[in-house]
Amino acid sequence: MKQKIKARLKVNLNMFIFILLLSCTANTVQEKPLELTVSEGFKNPLGFYNSKPSFSWQLPNGIALQTAYQIKVASQPEILQDNPDLWNSEKVNSDQTTFVKYEGIPLESRQKVYWQVKFWDTNKKASQWSEIASLELGLLENGDWKGKWISLPSNELNETDRHKQLLFRPQYMRKEIALNEKVKKARLYVTAKGVYDFFINGKKVGDDVMSPGWTPYKKRISTLTYDVTNLLEQGNNTLGATVAEGWYGGRVNLRYVNKTPEHRPHLLCQLEIETEEGIKTFVTDNSWKVTQNGPIRSSKIYDGEFYDANLELGEWSSNNYDHSKWLQVSEYKIADTIALLPKRFAGVKDMDVLSVKSITEPVKGQPIFNFEQNNVGVPMVKVPMKKGDTLRIRFAEMLNPDGTLHTKNYRGARSTDYYVAAKDGMVEWRPKFTFHGYQFIELKGYAPSATPQKEWVSAIVQHTDFNLNGTFTSSHEKLNKLQNNISWGLRSNFFDVPTDCPQRDERWGWTGDAQVIAPTAIYNADMYAFWAGYAQSLREDQLSNGVIPPVVPNCFSNEKGYAGWGDVGVVVPWELYFRTGDIGILEDNYDMMLGWLDYYASITENDLPKGATIGDWLQPYPIPKENFRHMRGGDTPGNLITAAYYAYSVELTMKSAEVLGKTEDVKKLKELHSNLKRAFENKFFDKNGHVTAAVETQTQYLMALQYDLLSKDIDQKALVHLKRFIGECDNHLRTGFLGTPILPFALDKMGEVDLMYTILFQETYPSWFHSINQGATTTWERWDSYSKETGFKVEPMNSLNHYAYGAIGQWLYERVAGLKPLKAGYKEIGIAPIPGGPLTSAKASYNTPYGKVSSAWEINNGVFELQITVPSNTTAQVEIPLKENAPLYLNDAEFKTTPEGTLLEQTKTAYIIKVLPGIYTFKTDYK
């Protein structure tokens, strides 16, 4: 009997458990959150910079919307579910899946934390918990560093001209340490005044190059963190580093500064090792040894690297090396005024390798290797040489008519590498602490009996480590080539800072170039962290009067404000917010925005500013002037540019204030904008909508129209004059760096899409396709940098790898393919392609914070077909152009309002429909 009762109890218990599990399953979703990231898109970051992170995740396909979430954060993964000791958000009723701010116990340097998230769907069902993600903080305070800066001993410094180069020669440093216990975990924190490579037991640490990068050095130096657990051994270990001048001590940063011993390379590192016995810490101090007698004799960003293999040091970063002839380093204090902070975006890395496509030899013994792609990085050479001979490696973007390298546009940058062979045979080598912009490489000094081979040289493409984030393609070959050129221009000029060019004696962070290219850059690459880091540099270099210098980092101490350049401090933060939805970027930069407006206010008289601008840079066909340098800024009056940008920055700052809930600021800025708009129209336009300036330019009209600076009746009249003027230019553009980015949007806004398509597809100068027809593989600095008929521009300021005119890429994504955010961060997406010109199809995709969105349209036999993908937790407003009163089909059925698609508006020539997440195909007859 007892056995029967036990059996029944067992059956009932099993049934109860089954029903309980069934009940739980009925109230849960089997899927779980995906793509967990921290702050600006970091996945499980090491050496993270922010003790107040935010959390983001994506919903799996098939989950339309989120209604609630819960986040747990703990110091150990095993307590995350049952006892999260750092933060438990509990259930939060919200559809927010991006940039949820951490509200737990304050985090500290070195701390590693683990987190998970789950969501509830529209049926109030909870998901499974996500996989566990983590973040580990770096050293957040100067006080966390226990070591000292180290460099060449002071008694070795001689500042006479004879020893000047020795003073800044690369340094090799080493220290041997002993570990008696087994290593459980090890972290290396390191930085340099200059650039470094670090080694442990002969192996390079990390895969980044030119670290720690370029920051406003008087305010901040970035630090990096590495997991070196697997590089250390129980017993003896050797730490080694090579340090060179990089940006810190080179001409690139010190163009107008006399070098001092402070500008020589310095190293700072801290190795923290966890063993069974506790934490052991090794730091840079005067126990380290240093020599300059290594093979890298000089290494400079502008001029290249000189390497003498006869001076190689052997296994100098490994154990049991005789460093008796090395010197003892000197220690230097860490200055409290310079913040040592974890690098807030990825460093520069080897990102691609290009092979040689052809070889020519215009001069005997000096073959030229053509990669057929302008790029940035360093060469890898594998060349036969004779002992004692010197291999010379030179670079160029294009060739002279006689087939030799065209290097005039490199100006003062010698951009030449040298390698001295220590033995006969094949040499394999690449430079370490420099980079070049080039398509062609010339070699001289290889073994005289050898015949040049394509395999001798490869191009290692380097740039800040980011993933391509968007795609665009169309039915037009040259438009696709333009997109490819834009992409290569971006990859070439994001080298730790957004540079103007990668090859000549500049390579600076010109802020005007940066602000016009930012939206296009964000479409093409996952660059939020990069731009947020650059915004920090902008804040650090902003002057007390609100001026943001035209170059940041401010390497030539310019204290003037320039309209269109300093506005980077307003435009970039707003664009980052609108493209990501992260309010934090506005919170971080709002004071900088107000500071820039304060500068404008300080130069304003009678409601209009009277400041400086660099102008509509390199506008084609400028009015001739006695000094050709004065022609670079174009013919648009500087006071009009300054007034237009003042109004634009006021408008964006006002929008930012609205987002941040600063109602008093909104009220003041709205009144200021109204006054500026009225004063602008009265000053620069007559009652017939014509500019009042003696010289008429397209940019004057474009700025007035794009920035809404004219009253309704005047803007239509101004449009008539703009169209007339464009017609007088044979439907070609006449715009420079500031006018070109707004040209397509101003015309589009005024209903002149067909005119914009006409301008876009022009083949002759000035146009985007003109450079392509001349062989361009990147975007150029000038519309007429080179032509097959007339050759190169006489002026040496002539970069063939400049991204400013690539700003047209934003319009390709947003209007040709039709993808753009309607609400910040793509919470609501606009999909509204506009066919035009010779195009029969176009498509684009973009990885939004919520997932991938795509738009692909095609016109075939009079039928317009649009295929779209809308990611989870968003909605999209889709506009489909059609033949007058033609029916619309959705997924092969005639369209009618459903839960998935709601008709918002129908006109004779378009449907506007709101759709939920999913994949859709629309078809209709097309005019």
Secondary structure, 3 states (H helix, E strand, C coil): CHHHHHHHHHHHHHHHHHHHHHHHHHCEECCCCEEEEECCCECCCEEECCCCCEEEEECCCCCCCEEEEEEEEECCHHHCCCCCCCEECCCECCCCCCCEECCCCCCCCCCEEEEEEEEEECCCCEECCCCCEEEEECCCCHHHCCCCEEECCHHHCCCCHHHHHHHCCCEEEEEEEEECCCEEEEEEEEEEECEEEEEECCEECCCEECECCCCCCCCEEEEEEEECHHHCCCEEEEEEEEEECCCCCCHHHHCCCCCCHHHCCEEEEEEEEEECCEEEEEECCCCCEEECCCCEEEEECCCEEEEEHHHCCCCCCCCCCCCCCCEECEEECCCCCCEEEECCCCCEEEEEEEECCEEECCCCCCCEEEEEEEEEEEEEEEEEECCCCEEEEEEECEECCCCCEECHHHCCCCCEEEEECCCCEEEEECCCCCCEEEEEEEEECCCCCCCCCHHHEEEEEEEECCCECEEEEECCHHHHHHHHHHHHHHHHHECCCECCCCCCCCCCCEHHHHHHHHHHHHHHECCHHHHHHHHHHHHHHCCCCCCCCCECCCCCCCCCCEECCCCHHHHHHHHHHHHHCCHHHHHHHHHHHHHHHHHHHHCEECCEECCEECCCCCCCCCCCCCCHHHHCCCCCCHHHHHHHHHHHHHHHHHHHHHHHCCHHHHHHHHHHHHHHHHHHHHHHECCCCCECCCCCCHHHHHHHHHCCCCCHHHHHHHHHHHHHHHHHCCCCCCCCCCHHHHHHHHHHHCCCHHHHHHHHCCCCCCCHHHHHHCCCCCCCCCCCCEECCCEECCCCCCCCCCCHHHHHHHHHHHHHHCEEECCHHHCEEEECCCCCCCCCEEEEEEEECCEEEEEEEEEECCEEEEEEEECCCCEEEEEEECCCCCCEEECCEECCCCCCEEEEEECCCEEEEEECCEEEEEEEECC
